[in-house]
Amino acid sequence: MSNGYNQSYGQINPNANYKLTRTRKHHTNMQNGSNPSVKGETYYIQQANNIMKKSTMTPTQRARAKVIRQQKQSQELGKRLAAMGLACLLAGGIGASAISAIKDKYDEHAMIYCQLNDFRHDVIEPNTHTNVDGKYWIDYDKISDAIFADGVDSSVELYKAYNSLGKTKTNNILEGTSSNTLEEFVEKKGYDSVKDWTKYCTNAILVEAQIEEKQAELKEMHDEFTEKKSGFDLKNLIGGSK
Amino acid sequence: MVNVFIYTIDGVDYYLLDELVINGIHYLYLSNVNDEEDFIIRKRDSEDKEVLVTLDNEEEVKKVALILGSKIIGEN
């Protein structure tokens, strides 16, 4: 079966599983080189090839990594994750036509996933709760405390736990709180259903991400303005002293 | 703002975008800090977790690449 990946040459084949579903409009625009979605697919195909090459270097590379922790805009990481995820799907054998269909919603998926991943690292902390077998155990009390901390939207935080750990473990987190199960929590919070709650949470995460992005843009504009203003003041000061 | 780990491998800085444990092996999905078009996958050495190694072959890359992509799509 053709899956977009040509094993004999180690290259992603952009035409595999693709010609059958490509529309006339796409074809015409590709010839003109003006369709951004086609251009995008080519980009991801190239990235998929790069991942394949750089992840399997021969001879096998071993490197002791130096690790530091830094604060970063979640938007930038989300966008990178989106790009890597798409390229990974291609590298993994998903056809380019399927990629085209999911690409439009992918940034949103990646943004939400980025937040879930942060929750996993910062709240669940699997790396710091490991037993002798290398398997991690879950500190339910710690997670519960983080979810129900002051100033935190417990609905959204519980959603992150639910997505990371599943329903049974989410119920374990809720044990001992005013809601013993996920259904009770959802009902007490006034949502119609778990689906309704999920929809609220994903929207809330996206809105929060957009606000954060706008704040970063405003800060950048403010910094630029301050920089220009200080240059202008300095110029006036020098001019005035003459 | 969120916390992110930066791994320096052979003098190149990479953001850790995700880490998945697949069949007991820790796989790291990394993106070059200075080149947003440069992505790599590495795995932790089973005996020394601080040592990262390249994957064995293309089949291994395909398998773990697909799992990351599917996870992001499937979770929402």
Interface residues (C-beta under 8 A of the other chain):
Chain A: Y5 Q7 G10 Q47 A48 N50 I51 M52 K54 S55 T56 M57 T60 Q61 R62 A63 R64 A65 K66 V67 I68 R69 Q70 Q71 K72 Q73 S74 L77 K79 R80 L81 A82 A83 M84 G85 L86 A87 C88 L89 A91 G92 G93 I94 I102 Y106 E108 H109 A110 I112 Y113 C114 Q115 L116 N117 D118 H121 D122 G134 N163 T202 E212
Chain B: M1 V2 N3 V4 F5 I6 Y7 T8 I9 D10 Y15 L17 D18 G24 Y29 S31 E36 E37 D38 F39 I40 I41 R42 D45 D48 E50 V51 L52 V53 T54 L55 D56 N57 E58 E60 V61 K62 K63 A65 L66 I67 L68 G69 S70 K71 I72 I73 E75 N76
